[in-house]
Each structure stands twice: as structure tokens, then as C-alpha cells.
């Protein structure tokens, strides 16, 4: 069989320009497909994580009010994407009398979109009953989660 190699006895040790351009083109196509999906899953995860944290903190405020027999207040601050639990010490900073959770910071990187509570305040009385029921909408990117507080029972659910 004839050998059509220009340089007999030498082995190719590099890629041709065509091979390199094909690999770069394939990587670009994969990136165009993968990056939006990754961002969507990241926004979905952040929204769910922020909603779960708020839900758990509302339950903590409710239970602490019931156990201590004193009222506990949760104040929402949509302008700063944070909320504060008054009278409940911060687990990370034991010296602080109140817990403040910033949803704008990592790991949440979410926004407190809206609240139906008057003055953005929820007060649980000594029996764990909230002052009112309502909804809090959280979001990241195009994803939204609604935290619903039942006015009668004080139970929290996610939608």
C-alpha cells in the first residue's frame, strides 16, 4: 500500500488548525446550551432555599413565643431584602439579641419581592398565634416562591 505522507518516518505530534477549530466550536455549542440551564437551576435553588429559611424562621418565632409565653415579632424589610426576628438571639452571633437574615447575601442571593402583611410586621402572641395571616413572595431571577402564614393556626406553607 502506498504511503502518501509528506514526511515518511515522522509521526504527527500536534493538532491541525481544523481539528482545533472543530473542538472549540463544539465547546461553544455545549456552553450555549448548558449556561442558561445552569442559571435557571441556580435561581430555582436559591429561591427554594430562601423560602425554606423564612418558613423555618417563622416557625421558630411562633414556637418561641408559645414556649416563652411572650410575643415575638418578625419584621420584613423588602428594601434591604432582609428580615429580623425580635427577641430571638442569632445562632451565629450569640451576643446579638435579635436575629437578622439578609436574603441578598450568600447563600441565598434572593430578593424579598412583596408582603401582604400590614407594615411588613408579623407578631406572634404568647400562644403562638400570629397577628394576621398573609403571604410573602421571594424570588431569584425569574423564579418566585410564596410563603403563606395561616392566620388561625400560625402554620407556614410554601407555594
C-alpha positions as CSV (number, residue, x, y, z in Angstrom):
1,X,0.0,0.0,0.0
2,X,1.5,3.4,-1.0
3,X,2.4,5.9,1.8
4,X,1.1,9.4,0.9
5,X,2.7,11.0,4.0
6,X,4.8,14.0,3.1
7,X,7.4,13.2,5.7
8,X,7.8,9.4,5.9
9,X,9.0,8.1,9.2
10,X,7.8,11.1,11.2
11,X,4.7,10.9,13.4
12,X,2.2,13.8,13.8
13,X,2.6,15.3,17.2
14,X,0.2,18.3,17.0
15,X,-3.4,19.0,16.1
16,X,-4.2,20.8,12.9
17,X,-5.9,24.1,12.9
18,X,-9.1,22.5,11.5
19,X,-9.2,20.0,14.4
20,X,-8.7,22.7,17.0
21,X,-11.4,24.9,15.5
22,X,-13.9,22.0,15.5
23,X,-13.2,21.3,19.2
24,X,-13.6,25.0,20.0
25,X,-16.9,25.1,18.0
26,X,-18.2,22.0,19.8
27,X,-17.3,23.5,23.2
28,X,-19.1,26.8,22.3
29,X,-22.2,24.9,21.3
30,X,-22.2,23.0,24.6
31,X,-21.7,26.2,26.6
32,X,-24.6,27.9,24.8
33,X,-26.9,25.1,25.8
34,X,-25.6,24.5,29.3
35,X,-25.2,28.0,30.8
36,X,-28.9,29.1,30.7
37,X,-29.9,25.7,32.2
38,X,-27.3,26.1,34.9
39,X,-28.5,29.7,35.7
40,X,-32.2,28.5,35.8
41,X,-31.4,25.7,38.2
42,X,-29.3,28.1,40.4
43,X,-32.2,30.6,40.6
44,X,-34.6,27.9,41.4
45,X,-32.4,26.5,44.1
46,X,-31.7,30.0,45.7
47,X,-35.5,30.8,45.7
48,X,-36.3,27.5,47.3
49,X,-33.5,27.9,49.9
50,X,-34.6,31.4,50.9
51,X,-38.3,30.3,51.1
52,X,-37.3,27.4,53.3
53,X,-35.2,29.6,55.6
54,X,-38.0,32.1,56.0
55,X,-40.5,29.4,56.6
56,X,-38.3,27.8,59.3
57,X,-37.7,31.2,61.0
58,X,-41.4,31.9,61.1
59,X,-41.9,28.5,62.8
60,X,-39.1,29.3,65.2
61,X,-40.7,32.7,66.1
62,X,-44.1,31.0,66.6
63,X,-42.7,28.2,68.8
64,X,-40.5,30.5,70.8
65,X,-43.5,32.8,71.5
66,X,-45.5,29.8,72.6
67,X,-42.8,28.3,74.8
68,X,-41.7,31.6,76.4
69,X,-45.3,32.9,76.7
70,X,-44.2,36.3,75.3
71,X,-44.8,37.8,71.9
72,X,-42.2,37.5,69.2
73,X,-42.1,39.8,66.2
74,X,-40.8,39.2,62.6
75,X,-40.1,42.4,60.7
76,X,-39.7,42.2,57.0
77,X,-37.6,44.8,55.2
78,X,-38.2,44.4,51.4
79,X,-36.0,47.5,50.6
80,X,-32.9,45.8,52.0
81,X,-34.0,42.2,51.2
82,X,-33.8,41.1,54.9
83,X,-35.9,40.3,57.9
84,X,-35.4,40.4,61.7
85,X,-36.7,38.1,64.4
86,X,-37.0,40.3,67.5
87,X,-36.2,38.6,70.8
88,X,-34.6,35.6,69.3
89,X,-30.8,35.5,69.6
90,X,-28.8,35.0,66.5
91,X,-27.4,31.4,66.4
92,X,-24.1,32.6,64.8
93,X,-23.6,35.7,67.0
94,X,-24.7,34.8,70.5
95,X,-24.2,38.4,71.7
96,X,-26.9,39.8,69.5
97,X,-30.4,39.9,71.0
98,X,-32.2,39.7,67.6
99,X,-31.7,37.5,64.5
100,X,-31.3,39.4,61.2
101,X,-31.3,37.4,58.0
102,X,-30.1,39.0,54.8
103,X,-31.6,37.3,51.8
104,X,-29.4,39.4,49.4
105,X,-26.2,37.8,50.7
106,X,-24.8,34.3,50.0
107,X,-26.0,31.6,50.1
108,X,-29.5,33.0,49.2
109,X,-28.8,35.8,46.8
110,X,-32.6,36.3,46.6
111,X,-35.0,39.2,46.9
112,X,-37.9,39.8,49.2
113,X,-40.3,40.7,46.4
114,X,-43.5,41.5,48.3
115,X,-45.5,41.1,51.5
116,X,-49.2,41.3,52.3
117,X,-48.6,41.9,56.0
118,X,-49.5,45.4,57.3
119,X,-46.4,47.4,58.0
120,X,-44.4,44.2,57.0
121,X,-44.7,43.0,60.6
122,X,-45.9,39.7,62.0
123,X,-46.3,39.4,65.7
124,X,-46.9,36.0,67.4
125,X,-48.6,36.3,70.8
126,X,-47.8,34.2,73.8
127,X,-49.9,31.4,72.5
128,X,-48.1,31.3,69.1
129,X,-51.0,32.9,67.2
130,X,-50.0,35.4,64.5
131,X,-51.4,38.9,64.4
132,X,-52.6,38.2,60.9
133,X,-52.2,35.8,58.0
134,X,-50.7,36.7,54.8
135,X,-48.2,35.9,52.0
136,X,-44.5,36.8,51.4
137,X,-43.1,36.4,47.9
138,X,-39.4,35.6,47.5
139,X,-37.5,35.4,44.2
140,X,-34.3,35.0,42.4
141,X,-34.0,35.6,38.6
142,X,-37.4,34.7,37.2
143,X,-38.3,32.2,39.9
144,X,-40.8,33.0,42.7
145,X,-41.9,31.2,45.8
146,X,-44.7,32.3,48.1
147,X,-44.5,31.7,51.9
148,X,-48.1,31.6,53.3
149,X,-48.8,32.1,57.0
150,X,-52.2,30.9,58.2
151,X,-53.9,33.5,60.4
152,X,-55.7,30.9,62.6
153,X,-53.1,28.2,63.2
154,X,-49.9,30.1,62.5
155,X,-48.7,27.2,60.3
156,X,-46.4,28.1,57.4
157,X,-46.7,26.6,53.9
158,X,-44.8,27.1,50.6
159,X,-46.4,27.6,47.2
